[in-house]
Amino acid sequence: LPQLNMNTRYHLPLALWTLGIINFFMPFAGFLNYFATFIFWLLLISHLIECVILKERILSSTDAPVKAFTMTFLFGVIYLVSIETRAAKG
């Protein structure tokens, strides 16, 4: 996704989180229910694992720890790559 604007890259995970959260409270019918449930749990588990495993990298961010962990939880690798970029520039 290097050719995409950074803001555009953040929209996809937010849309998937939104889809999963809406489905959690007001389940969709049929395939969309299964898809949204799968995406929700995939994002939740994978981003929690990233927060635990990559704790030191997240804490090395120039952002405040709460913001860094929140951004990692919401955006995962997309945010973690931006940490590397800032560290390389600084």
C-alpha positions as CSV (number, residue, x, y, z in Angstrom):
1,L,0.0,0.0,0.0
2,P,2.9,2.5,-0.4
3,Q,1.2,4.5,-3.1
4,L,-1.8,5.2,-0.8
5,N,-2.1,8.4,1.2
6,M,-1.5,7.6,4.9
7,N,-5.0,8.8,5.8
8,T,-6.5,6.4,3.2
9,R,-4.6,3.5,4.8
10,Y,-6.2,4.2,8.1
11,H,-9.8,4.2,6.7
12,L,-9.8,0.5,5.9
13,P,-9.1,-0.8,9.4
14,L,-11.6,1.8,10.8
15,A,-14.3,0.6,8.4
16,L,-13.6,-3.1,9.3
17,W,-13.7,-2.2,13.1
18,T,-17.0,-0.3,12.5
19,L,-18.5,-3.3,10.5
20,G,-17.5,-5.7,13.3
21,I,-18.8,-3.5,16.1
22,I,-22.1,-2.8,14.4
23,N,-22.5,-6.5,13.8
24,F,-21.7,-7.2,17.4
25,F,-24.6,-5.1,18.6
26,M,-27.1,-5.5,15.7
27,P,-26.2,-8.8,13.9
28,F,-26.4,-8.8,10.1
29,A,-28.1,-11.6,8.3
30,G,-26.4,-14.5,6.5
31,F,-22.8,-14.3,5.1
32,L,-22.2,-10.7,6.2
33,N,-22.8,-11.8,9.9
34,Y,-20.1,-14.5,9.6
35,F,-17.7,-12.2,7.7
36,A,-18.1,-9.3,10.2
37,T,-17.8,-11.6,13.2
38,F,-14.6,-13.1,11.8
39,I,-13.1,-9.7,11.0
40,F,-14.0,-8.4,14.4
41,W,-12.4,-11.2,16.3
42,L,-9.4,-11.4,13.9
43,L,-8.7,-7.7,14.5
44,L,-9.2,-7.9,18.2
45,I,-7.0,-10.9,18.8
46,S,-4.2,-10.0,16.3
47,H,-3.9,-6.4,17.5
48,L,-3.9,-7.5,21.2
49,I,-1.1,-9.9,20.4
50,E,0.8,-7.1,18.6
51,C,0.4,-4.9,21.7
52,V,1.8,-7.6,23.9
53,I,4.6,-8.9,21.7
54,L,5.8,-5.5,20.4
55,K,5.4,-3.6,23.7
56,E,9.0,-2.3,23.6
57,R,8.7,-1.0,20.1
58,I,5.4,0.7,20.9
59,L,6.9,2.3,24.0
60,S,9.8,3.6,22.0
61,S,7.4,5.7,19.9
62,T,7.6,9.4,20.2
63,D,3.8,9.3,21.0
64,A,2.5,9.1,24.5
65,P,2.2,5.4,25.6
66,V,-1.6,5.5,25.8
67,K,-1.8,7.0,22.2
68,A,0.8,4.5,20.9
69,F,-1.0,1.5,22.3
70,T,-4.4,2.8,21.2
71,M,-3.1,3.4,17.6
72,T,-1.5,-0.1,17.6
73,F,-4.7,-1.7,18.8
74,L,-6.8,0.1,16.2
75,F,-4.4,0.1,13.2
76,G,-1.8,-2.6,13.9
77,V,1.0,-2.9,11.5
78,I,0.0,0.3,9.7
79,Y,0.8,2.3,12.8
80,L,3.9,0.2,13.7
81,V,5.4,0.9,10.3
82,S,5.0,4.6,10.9
83,I,6.9,4.2,14.2
84,E,9.8,2.7,12.3
85,T,9.7,5.6,9.8
86,R,9.8,8.2,12.5
87,A,12.6,6.4,14.3
88,A,14.7,6.2,11.1
89,K,14.2,9.9,10.4
90,G,14.9,11.0,14.0
